[in-house]
Amino acid sequence: MTMTVTSTERDLLERVPNQLYIGGEWVDADGGKTIEVRDPATYEVIREIADATVEDGVRALDAAAAAQEEWAATPARVRGEILRKAFDLLQERKEDFALLMTLEMGKPLAEARGEVAYGGEFLRWFSEEAVRIDGRYGANPEGTGRMIVTHRPVGPCYLITPWNFPLAMATRKLGPALAAGCTAVVKPATLTPLTTLALVALLEEAGLPKGVVNVITTTSTSKLSEALMSDPRLRKVSFTGSTPVGVGLLKLAANNVLRTSMELGGNAPFVVFDDADLDKAVEGALIAKFRNIGQACTAANRFIVQEGIADEFARRLTERVKEMRVGRGTEEGVAIGPLIDDKAVKNTERLVSDAVEKGAKVLAGGSPIDGPGSFFEPTVVDGVTDGMAIKAEEIFGPVVSIIRFKDEADAVRIANDSEYGLVGYVFTEDFKRGQRMIDLIDTGMMGLNVGVVSNAAAPFGGVKQSGLGREGGAEGIHEYLETKYTLTPNPFA
């Protein structure tokens, strides 16, 4: 493995802005503090960026609030064309964006390219949705008047994005916000801010007016969030991240009755019935688990496999997992890159160790990898049962945990035995059973005989502790719109 930043990579990194973006200008943080961004595969500092103060954040909201009225009045076609231009520019620079994500987040380059394609689709999809914000008109039931229902932008938004999908989570929020006519303050994750900074530079090039999008990078996240969410000019917050942080933001949002979208934790069940096509199930399992090194809220965590086929499923899956190459994401053929940091490695090790101590068996991997970088072996743990932390907690690492079940009712019980309800996966060749699972598995999304469900044209979101609201699809833009009803007299009376 090449364990240092190359000259080509360094050239790309130096072209990424390292300042705050406020009111259409690149500016240093108040006080001049900076944040070190590190490559998780090497621990090398790859860029230093501005560390915003609370005052910087307020100035960003000032800019967003000042631009709101004009942006809302901008014709939908114009807003859509700016998003479409940004999509086109992203396609031209897809290799740069993919490499940038790999450097700051660690995912294999092939997966980073996939994220560019996926993230770009939110720009294209919402460029088209901008001109389809509709309403309705009709007589009221009594015949005494006419009802007019319209939609208007909710107003300035605070968009908080996570580190694991630094491009797609930004476009999934910015796409609908901009299409709806909302301005925004974006706060990317401190661990992976570079992609968002590059994205806003691209939006600027696409013709986005000054002040419509502002980007704040900071280590003072809690204080900044409290200041912005206490300001009555802010009208919406969208957050992707952990459930505990989301709960805290919801409490803050209550004070000003802010509109909220919360895409929180997950503990996805992956149910394999004994009538499943095992080849398809294993392929689906590899995608659902190891995409993004297991660091995805949609990652399958609990592999709930029917007793009669559990041994064979485990054997086939373990065989494939042992073939996975671990290394820096820029290296050819690497399937598993580093976890985001040492904290993630220690948490993954804790979950595996706890399971083994309580009777589970490691079939592959199971340990951190020595050397520079935060690497953990791709792992299969069999015999997971109640009382093991790995069954109840979101893993966020490259670990398969296999749980065995007896019958359909048992599978549904285990699948729903979680505080989370983001996504579930079911593999069965029984059509009626598959239809039953759609209703019985308590999640906001489900993959039936597929291992990936995310799509810009589909509503993304969960139930229970997995969040509120939906991102993507026709539903996504309505998260950024208020509904207004007007009654007029009967024109024929």
Residue, then its C-alpha position, 0 to 999 in steps of 0.5 A: m500500500t502507498m501510505t502517503v499522499t502523492s503529488t497528484e493527490r496533494d495538487l487536488l487537495e490544494r485546489v479545495p477551498n479551506q475558508l468559510y463561505i459566507g455571503g458569496e465570499w471565501v473568508d477566514a474564521d474569526g480569530g484565525k483558528t484552523i482544523e486539521v483534516r486527516d487521511p484515516a488510512t495514514y493519519e496524515v494531515i491532508r488539509e487545514i481549514a477554517d474553524a468557525t466561531v459562533e459569530d461566524g455562524v451568525r454571519a452565515l445566517d445573516a447572509a442566508a436570511a438576507a438572500q431568502e426573499e430574492w431566492a424565493a422569488t427567483p423563477a423555479r426554472v432558473r433555480g432548476e437550471i442552476l441545479r442542473k448546471a451543478f450536476d453537469l459540472l459534477q459529472e465533468r469532475k467526477e474523478d476529482f470528487a471521488l478521489l477527494m472523498t477517498l482521501e478524507m473519508g477512506k472509502p475505496l475509490a470505486e465506491a467513491r465514484g458510486e457516491v458521485a453518481y448517487g449524489g449527483e442524481f439529487l442535483r438532477w432530480f431536484s432540478e426537475e422537481a423545482v418546476r413541479i411544485d404544484g397546488r390544488y383548486g376546487a370547490n369546498p364540499e358545501g359549495t360556498g367557496r373555492m379552496i386554493v392550496t399553494h406551497r411556499p419555501v419554509g425559509p432559511c435552513y440549517l443543514i447538518t451533514p455526516w462524515n460517511f457520505p460527504l457528497a451525497m448527504a450534502t446534495r440530498k439536503l441542498g438539492p430540495a432546499l434550493a429547488a424549493g426556494c430556501t437559502a441555507v447554512v451548511k455545516p459539514a462534519t469536521l472529519t470530512p469537510l473538504t467535499t462540501l467545500a468543493l461542492v459549494a465552489l461548484l455551485e458558485e460556478a454554476g451561478l448560485p447567487k451570493g448568500v443562498v448557500n453558506v458553509i461553516t466548518t467548525t469544532s464548536t458544533s453544539k454552541l453554533s447549533e444552539a445559536l442558530m436554532s435559537d434565532p427566529r430567522l431560521r425556519k428549518v433544520s435537517f440533520t443526518g447523524s446519530t440518534p442521541v444528537g438528533v434527539g438533542l437537536l429536536k429539543l432545541a428545535a422545539n423552542n422555535v417550533l422549527r420544521t425538522s428532518m431527522e435521518l438518524g441511526g439504524n440497525a438493519p435486519f437482513v432476513v434470509f428465509d430457507d426458500a431464498d436463492l442463496d447466491k442472490a442472498v450472499e451477493g445482497a449481503l455483501i453489498a448491504k453490509f460492506r458498502n462504505i466499509g459498513q459505515a452506513c445507516t442503511a448497512a445490514n447489521r443483524f443477519i437473521v437466517q433460517e436454521g435450515i440454511a444458516d450453516e450454508f449461508a455462513r459458509r458461503l458468506t465467510e468464503r467471500v469475506k476472507e477474499m476481501r482486500v483491505g487497504r488504502g482506498t486509492e489502491e487497486g482492488v481494495a474492497i475494505g478501506p479504513l474506518i473513520d478513526d481510532k474511536a470507530v475501531k475500538n467500538t467495533e472491537r468492543l462489539v466483537s469481543d463482547a459477542v465472543e465472550k458471550g458465546a458467539k464464534v468468529l468465522a472470519g476476521g475479528s481484529p483491528i489491523d496494526g500499522p498506520g490507519s484505522f483498519f479493522e478486518p472484515t468479520v463474520v460472527d455467528g451464533v449471535t443471541d439476545g444479550m449481546a451488544i452487537k445485536a442491539e447496537e448499530i455496528f458501523g463497521p465491517v462486521v456481519s452478525i448472524i442470528r438464527f431463527k425458526d419460522e416466519a413469526d420468529a423472523v419478524r419478531i427478531a427483525n422488529d426487536s430494535e429501537y431503530g426502523l430505518v431499512g430492512y432487507v428480506f430474501t425469499e422466493d415466496f411471493k406472498r411471503g415477500q408481500r407479507m414482509i413489506d407490511l410486517i417489517d417495521t421500517g421506513m424502507m425495505g429491500l426485497n431480494v436486493g441489497v441496496v435501496s437508496n435512489a434519488a427518486a425514492p423517499f429515504g427515511g425511517v420510523k421509531q428512533s431512526g428519524l422523522g421526514r423523508e429525503g429524496g423522491a417527490e416527498g423530499i421537496h415538501e420537507y422544505l415547503e409550507t402549505k397555505y390554504t386560501l378560501t375565496p367566495n363562490p364566484f357564481a353566488 
